[in-house]
Every structure is written in C-alpha cells, then in structure tokens.
Amino acid sequence: MGLIQKLLKGGTEEQRDFKDRLKQAQADDRVATMVEERKKSANQRELERYIKEQQEERIKETLNKIHKQNNSELWKSKNSILAKGKSILKEERPILQEKNIFRNNPNMFSKKHAIKNNTDMGFFK
C-alpha cells in the first residue's frame, strides 16, 4: 500500500511542479511582451494591430470557404444520404413503415372531456 501511495503522491507532485513551471513561463512571457510593447511607438503598435486584424479576417474567410466546400461535398457525395437520388423519405426505415395514428384523427383529444369541465370529481365545486 505504501508503494501505491508513493506513486500517487509522486504523480501529483510532478503535476504541481509542471503547473508551477508553466505559470512561471507564462508570467515571464507576459513581462517580455509588455517590455517589447513599451519600446514600440504608438504608430507602430497601431500598425501591428491593423495587420493582425487583417490576418484574422483572411483566416475567417479561408475557414468559411473550407466549410462551404465541405458542405457542398456532403451534398454532392455519391455515398452520402443527402446524395441525389437517395431520398430520406423512402420507406426503407422502420419508423416510416409504422401506422400514422394522426392521419385519420387530426384532433384526437376533441372527444375527451376536459378535467376543468368535469364537475363530478368533487374538488371543482
């Protein structure tokens, strides 16, 4: 039992040590970034911000194109359910072969008496 506790304790110590090193590295990175930003002029920071915004817009446009292409491939694929010629409404699926209970009786609750109209129950006096 001591071996298991030692293994568990050692694993958690390693995890804590890793987290501490990660936090320290992030803090060092933040400090280095702040120092670099303070060395730059206001115009240079603004220019870099615009460049980053343009890059993000290009990335979003590229992703939208990829998503549209994947969507069109899904619709045009020969193996897809959505492919031309394959109807999802065919009676190949068991749910579509069952009897439609609403077909001949569109308002199946109209023949039932409402509880609020039934005064025989005693508590609606």
N, C-alpha and C positions, 0 to 999 in steps of 0.2 A: 504494500500500500504506500510505502514511503517513496517508491520509485515513480508511481503514478503521480503523486502529489508534486514530486520534484520536476517531472516532465511538464505538468500543467503550469506550475509556478514559473519554470524557465521559459515556457512559451509566452506567458503573459508579460514577463519581464522584457523579453525580446520585442514584443509588440509595443510595449510602453517606450522602450528605447528608440524604436523605429519612429514612433509618433513624435517623440521629442526632437529627434534629428530632423524630421520633416517640418515641424513647426519652426525650428531654428533656421532651416534653409529658406522657408517662405519669408520669415522676418528679414533675413539678410537680403533676399531678392527685393522686397519692398523698399528697404533702405537704399539699395543701389539704384532702383528705379527713381526714387524721389531725388536722389543726388543728380542723376542724369537729367531729369526734367528741370531742375532748378538751374542747371548750367545752360539750358537752351533759352533762346529768346522767345518772346510771346508769339511772334510771327511764325517761327519755326514750329512751335507746338501746334499752332492752328493749322498750318500746312499739313503736318503729320496726321492731325485729326481728320482733315478732309480726305487724305489719301486712304486712311483706314476705313472711312465711311464708304468710299468708292469701291474698295476691295470687298466690303461686306455686301454691297449691292450686287456686284458681279457674282459673288458666291451664291446669293439668293436666287439670282436669275438662272445660274447654271443648275442649281438644285431643282428649280421649277421645271426647267427643260427636261431634266432627267426623270422627274416624277411624271410629267406628261407623257414622255416616251414609254416609261414602264406601264402606265395606264393604257396607252394605245396598244402596246404589245399584248397586254392582258386581253383586250377586246378582240384583237386580230389573231391571236394564237389559235392553232388548229386543235390543240389539246385542252383548251380551256372550256369550261361550261358555258362561258359567255360567247363562245365562238359562233360564227354564222352557221346556221343550220341546226344548231343544237338548242332546242327550246327547253327552258327550265320549267315549262308548264305541261310537259308531256306526262302521261300517267305512268311513268316508269317508277316514280317514287310512291311508297306506300301511303303517305299522307294524302296524296291526290286521288287514291283509289277508294278512300273511305266515303261513306254516305254523307252528304251535306244535310245536316239537321236543320239548317236555317232556310233551306231552299223553298219548301212548301209552307212554312210557317214564319213569315217575316217578323211578326210580333208575338213571340211565344209566351210572353208574360201578360198579354192583354186579358187572357181568360182567368188568370189567377186573381184572387181577392187581395187587395192591399190590406196590410195589418192595421193601418190607421182607420180604414173604413169598417173594419170588423169590430163591432162593439160588444160581441158576445163573450169576449175574453175576460171581462170583469175589471180590468185596470184602465179602461177608457170610458169611464162613466162620467 
